[in-house]
Amino acid sequence: MTKTNPGRFFEDYQIGQVIRHAVPRTVAEGERAMYHALYPARHALYSSDEFASASGLEGSPMDDMIAFHIVFGKTVPDVSLNAIANLGYAEGRWLKPVWPGDTLRSESEVIGLKENSNGKSGVLWVRTRGLNQMDEVVLEYVRWVMVRKRDAASPAPDAVTPELASTVAALDLVVPEGLDFSDYDFDLAGEPYRWGDYQVGEIIDHVDGVTVEEAEHMLATRLWQNTAKVHFDVTAREDGKRLIYGGHVISMARALSFNGLANAQMIVALNAGAHANPCFSGDTIRAWSEVLDKADTSAPGVGAIRLRLVAHKGAAGDHQLRGEDGKYASNILLDLDVWALMPK
C-alpha cells in the first residue's frame, strides 16, 4: 500500500464533502519581513505598528495577502495538486485581521462538480475558510479549478454548478473592529488622495514594473507551502517551464498599486478573479486599476472602494484588457476585482 500522496482526482470529490487541510501554521513577524522583501509592499497600515495604532488597531496586522496565501497554500495538496488550471475566484471576504503569533488552518467544502465534455477532466468548486487558533474564520472565498480524472471511463457525477454572487455587497464588507481613519496621516501614508478624490470609471496606471525571477517565485511559493508541481518541476509541463504561482502575480500587482493607490490600505473582499494568461520567469509585470464602485462604511473616516486590478506584461500605459474576439489580450496576466478600505 502506497503511503505517498498522489493528490485527489475529479472522481474523489462529492458534493457536501468537507476537507480539513494539513498543516496548521503559526505566523511570525519574519513572515512580514519576507513578504516585503519579495514584493515592493509598503502600505503604511501593514508596515508600521504606530500608524496602525493611530488608526485604531492594536498594532500592525499581517498583510491581507499573507493570510490569503497561507490559507490557499494549505488547500493545494487536496484541491489542486492534479489541477489543469485554476479558473476563478468569487465571494471572498477578509473577516478578521491576522496577527503575528496566530495559527492558521484551512478547510474546504465541495459545492460544485461538472465533468467536461472530453470526459478526461472536470470542474470542481470549493468554498474555503481560513481559521485561527480560536476557530474564528479570518478569510473565506470560493474558487474553482479544472481537475484531471483518474480514469476517463469512470461515470460522470450529477452536474452541480453553484450560483455565485457577481460581487460582495458593500453591506457585507467587514471592517476590522476599531478601525478609524478620522485622524489619518496622509504624509506618512505616502499620498494625499482620499476616497473622495477617486471617480467611478477612473483608470490609474501604476507606472512601475518588476521583472519576475525564478528563484523569487519559488521561494515565495515554498513560503506558502504550496506544493503544486507546475511551480517547481520543469517536467510537469510540456514546455519545460516552471509556471509562476498566480498568487505571486496577485501580490506583485497589489504592491505595484501603491503608486496611485497608497491609501487603499486594506483589501477586504475578493469579488472575482481570473489568471488570464500564464506568467514565466523573465516576464515584467506592470499593473493598472479601474475604479468600479464606491461605498460608505459605518467606521469613522473609512470608505470602501471597488477596484479592478489588472496585471499585464505590456508597456506602461497599455490598458487594453480584451481583444476584438472578447477574449483576454495575450499580455494580460491577472484580472482581479476587489474591495479596499480607504480614508474619506
N, C-alpha and C positions, 0 to 999 in steps of 0.2 A: 504494500500500500504506500503510495507516494505521500510524502509529508510536506512537499513544497506546494506553494500556491500558484496554480496556473491562471488565476483570475476567473471571474464569472463570465458566462456566455449568455446570450439572449434567452435561452431556454431555462436559465437558472432563476429567473425573476417571476414573481407573481404579484398581482395587484393586491395592495394592502400589506405586503411584506415590509417589515421594519428591520433594517440592518444597523447594528451597532458597530461602529468602525473602531479599529485599533489605530493608534496607541495614544492615550491621553498625553498631553504635552503642557508642561509648565513654562510660561512665557517669562523671560527675564529681560532686564534692561539692555543686555547685549543684543537682543533681537532688534531693538530700535536702532542701535548704532550700525548694525549690519545692514538693515533696510536702508538707512540714509546713506550708507556707503555704496550700495548697489544702485540706488536711484538718486536723482538730484532733488530729493524730497526736502522741503523746507517750510511747510505751512506751520505758522507760529504755534498753534494750539498743540501740535504734536512734537514741537521742538523745545518748548520752554515750560517748566513747571510754574514759573512765575506768571507767564502770560495766561496759562490755563487757570491758575488760581484767581487771577484778576477777572477771568471770565466765568467765575462761579463754580469751577470744578475743584476737586480735591488735589489735583495735580494734572500732569500731562498724561493722557491715556495713550495706549499703543495706537499707531496709525490704523485707520479703518481698514486698509488693505492688508495689513499684517493679519488681522483677525480673519479676513476672507481667505487668504492663502493657507493659513493653518487649518481652518475648517474644511476647505476644499481639498487640501492635500491628503487629509485622512480618508477621504472618500475614494481616492483613485484605485487602491487595490481591490475594492469591492464593486465599483461602478464603472470605471473607465480603463481598466488595465487592458481590456480587449476591445476598446472602442476604436472605431474608424475615424470618427470626428466628434468634437464637442460642438453641438449645434446651436445652443442658445441658453439664455437666462430669462427669468421673469420673477415677479413678486418678491424681490429681495429687500430685506429690511435689516438695518443695524438697530438692535433693540436695547443694548446696554453697552457702555464703554468697557473695553478690556484693559485691565491694569497690569503692570509688572507684578508677577507673583501669581496671577491667575492660572488655573489649569483648564485647558480647553479639550473637549472631546466632541465627536460628531456622530450623528445618526441620520439615516435617510429612510424615507418611506417611498415605496414604489407607487406612483399614482397614474402611470400610463404605460401602455405597451402596444406597439403596432409593427407587425412584420413588414419588411419591404417587399416589393413585387418580385425582386430577384430571388427571394427565398433564402438568401445567404446571410442576411443581417436584419436587424430591426431597430426601431427607435424606442428608447427607454426614457421615461420621465421620472425624476425623483424630486421629492421635497426634502432638502437637507437642513438640519438645525445644528448649530454650534452651541454647546452648553458649557458653563463654567463649573467650578468645583462646588457651587451651591445649587447645581442643577437649574440655574437660570438660563434661559435662552438669550444668547447675546447676538445671534445672527441667524437669519433663515433666508432661504432662496429656493427657487425651482430651477433645475437645469435639465436639459435633455441631450442625449448622446446617441449616436448610431453605434450599435454593438454587433460584433460578429456572432453568428450562430456556431455552435459546436458541430452540428450536423444539419446540413441543408435539407435533409429528408425529414427532420423532426416536424411534427404538426405545428401550425401557427396558433398562437393563443387568440382568444377573442380580442378584437381590437378595442382598446380604450384610449381615447385621446382626451386629456383633461382640458377643461375650459379655464384659461388663464387670463387674468386682467391685463389689459394693454399697458397700464401704468398703475403704480401705487398711488392711491388717492392722497391728496395733501393732508386730509384729516387723519389719515392712518400713519403719518410720519411720527416717529418717536424722537423727541428732543431730549437729550440727556438731562437728568434731574439737576437743577441748579444752574444750567447754562444761562448766562446773562451777558449780552453784548452791549448793554446800555452805556458802559464806560470803556468801550473798545479803543485800543491804542493803534490807530492806523499807521503811524510812523513805524512802530516796532513790527507790525504785520507785513509791511513792505509795499503796500499800495494804498492810494486814497479812495478807491472805488468801493462804494457800498451798494446794497441791494437796489436802491432806487436809481442807480446810475446805469443799470442794465435794462435793455428793452427786449421784449419777445421778438425773435427773428434776427437779432444781432449775432454776427459771427465774429469770434475773437480768434485771430491767428496767434498761436503761442510761440512762433518765431524760431525757437531753438530746436536743435536736432541732436540726437545721440546715436552713434553707431554701436550696434549690438555686438558684443564679443562672446565667443563660445564659452570661455571659462566663466564669465559672469552669470550667464543664464543658467549654466549647470549648477553653479554654487547656490544661486537663488532657489532653484527647483529642489535641490537637496535640502536646503534650509527648511522648506515647507514639507519635507518628507513625501514629496510627490514622486511616485515610483514608475510613472508611465514610461515605457521602453523607448518611445519615439524621441524623448528628450535627451537620451543618453547613448543609445546603442545605434551605431550607424548601419547595422544590418537590419534594423527594424523597419526601414523604409526602402523602397525600390531605388530611390535616387541616391541612397547612401549618405543622406544629410540628417543631422540632428534638427528636429523641429523645435523652435523656440517656444517654451511654455507660454500659452496665451495670457496667463496671469502676469508674466514678466512684461508683456506689452501693455497690459492694463496699468500696472504700476508705473511704467515709464511714461505713459501718456498722462496719467494723473499728476506725476511730478512735473512734467513739462508744462502742464496747465497753470502752474504757479504764475508764470509770466502772462498776466492778464486776468487771472482769477485767484490771486493770492489770498483774497478774503473769503473764498469758498472753502471754509475751514474744515467742515466735516461732511463726508458722504454718509447719508442716512437711508438711501433707498437705491435699489438697482431695478429699474423698470423693465429693461430689455437689454440684450447684448448679443452681438454676433462677431465671431472671429472670421472675418470676410475672406482673407487670404493668408497663406502660411508666411511665417517670418523665419528668416535664417540668419546665421552669423554673417556679419558684413553689411546687413541692411541698416540704413539710417532711419530712425523713427522720428517723425515730426507729428505735431498734433494741432488740431483746431477744435473749437467748441461753438455750438449754436445754442442760444437761449431759447428754450421751448416753452417755458411757463414760469410763473412766479406765484407765490402764495404767502400769506401771513402765517405766523405761528403764535401760540399763546405765550411763548417765552419772551422776556423783556429784551427788546432790541434785536431780536432774531427773526430773520426772514428765510424762506425756503426758495431756492432757485432750481429749476429743472433744466438740465444741460444735456445736449448730445455731445459726447466726447469722441472724436474721431482720431485714430492713429493711422498714419499713412507713411509711405516711403517715397513720396513725390517731393517736388520742390516746395520751399516755403511759399505760402500764398495760394497753393493749389487746393481748392475747396470742392472739387468735383467728387461727388460721392458715388454716383452711378452712371453707367453708360447709357446709350440710346436704347439698349435692349432691356433696361430696367435692372440689370444685374450690377453688383458692386464693381467699381472700376478696379483694374488689376493691381493698383498700387495701394488700395485700402486694406489695412490690416485689422482694424477694430472699429466697430460702431457700437458705442455704449450710451445708454440712456439712464441718467442718474438724477437724484435729488440731492442737493447740498445745502448746508446751512451757512448763512452769510449775515453780517451785521447790517441793520437797517439805517 
